[in-house]
Amino acid sequence: MKIAPVADLKNRLSHYLRLVASGETVTVLDRGRPVARISRVEAADDELAGLVRAGLARGPVESLPEDFLTRELPRPATSVLTALLDDREDRF
């Protein structure tokens, strides 16, 4: 188990995250007192499956299309400014 003061953790966060990813546990100290423990997350897929079983989450129905993140979004018919002014028309 590694120990890291808060200031050192802030300055070298990537280093400590690599240690945690490799299986180490890091205890965080604030003014010399332990305040937190950082450990690796195990089996995140099992956690999601547990949430689905409990009815707190819903699994995917189908995969996203390949162009989901790159396709162009439709342009609005009017500008946002025009819609905002129309909405506030009765207030002024």
BELCOR-V975435 format. One record per residue. N is the residue number from 1. RES is the residue in one small letter. PHI is phi in whole degrees, -180 to 180 (none if undefined). PSI is psi in whole degrees, 0 to 359 (none if undefined). NEAR is the number of other C-alpha atoms within 10 Angstrom. Layout:
BEGIN
{{N & RES & PHI & PSI & NEAR} {N & RES & PHI & PSI & NEAR}}
END
This chain:
BEGIN
{{1 & m & none & 133 & 11} {2 & k & -96 & 155 & 13} {3 & i & -123 & 136 & 15} {4 & a & -139 & 123 & 18} {5 & p & -67 & 154 & 16} {6 & v & -55 & 314 & 19} {7 & a & -61 & 317 & 13} {8 & d & -68 & 321 & 13} {9 & l & -62 & 316 & 18} {10 & k & -63 & 319 & 11} {11 & n & -74 & 332 & 10} {12 & r & -128 & 41 & 12} {13 & l & -57 & 316 & 13} {14 & s & -59 & 319 & 11} {15 & h & -60 & 313 & 11} {16 & y & -69 & 325 & 21} {17 & l & -66 & 324 & 18} {18 & r & -64 & 320 & 12} {19 & l & -62 & 315 & 17} {20 & v & -64 & 318 & 18} {21 & a & -62 & 330 & 14} {22 & s & -84 & 0 & 11} {23 & g & 114 & 352 & 14} {24 & e & -72 & 156 & 16} {25 & t & -113 & 135 & 18} {26 & v & -115 & 126 & 20} {27 & t & -96 & 128 & 19} {28 & v & -97 & 130 & 21} {29 & l & -109 & 136 & 18} {30 & d & -118 & 112 & 12} {31 & r & 55 & 40 & 10} {32 & g & 85 & 356 & 10} {33 & r & -108 & 135 & 10} {34 & p & -66 & 130 & 14} {35 & v & -124 & 341 & 12} {36 & a & -158 & 160 & 12} {37 & r & -132 & 128 & 14} {38 & i & -106 & 124 & 14} {39 & s & -135 & 163 & 17} {40 & r & -69 & 141 & 15} {41 & v & -83 & 126 & 9} {42 & e & -106 & 138 & 10} {43 & a & 52 & 59 & 8} {44 & a & -62 & 330 & 9} {45 & d & -64 & 323 & 8} {46 & d & -65 & 326 & 10} {47 & e & -65 & 316 & 11} {48 & l & -64 & 318 & 15} {49 & a & -62 & 323 & 14} {50 & g & -65 & 321 & 13} {51 & l & -66 & 322 & 13} {52 & v & -65 & 315 & 13} {53 & r & -62 & 325 & 12} {54 & a & -80 & 354 & 10} {55 & g & 81 & 14 & 9} {56 & l & -93 & 348 & 9} {57 & a & -145 & 162 & 12} {58 & r & -125 & 133 & 12} {59 & g & -71 & 165 & 10} {60 & p & -65 & 142 & 7} {61 & v & -85 & 319 & 6} {62 & e & -154 & 167 & 6} {63 & s & -74 & 153 & 6} {64 & l & -72 & 150 & 9} {65 & p & -63 & 153 & 8} {66 & e & -60 & 325 & 8} {67 & d & -91 & 16 & 8} {68 & f & -56 & 317 & 8} {69 & l & -87 & 347 & 8} {70 & t & -113 & 347 & 7} {71 & r & -70 & 154 & 9} {72 & e & -79 & 142 & 8} {73 & l & -86 & 149 & 6} {74 & p & -67 & 144 & 6} {75 & r & -85 & 141 & 7} {76 & p & -69 & 153 & 7} {77 & a & -70 & 326 & 6} {78 & t & -124 & 165 & 8} {79 & s & -77 & 159 & 9} {80 & v & -65 & 322 & 10} {81 & l & -62 & 316 & 9} {82 & t & -62 & 316 & 10} {83 & a & -63 & 320 & 11} {84 & l & -66 & 315 & 10} {85 & l & -64 & 321 & 11} {86 & d & -63 & 320 & 10} {87 & d & -67 & 324 & 10} {88 & r & -93 & 4 & 10} {89 & e & -56 & 321 & 9} {90 & d & -80 & 354 & 7} {91 & r & -92 & 345 & 6} {92 & f & -111 & none & 4}}
END
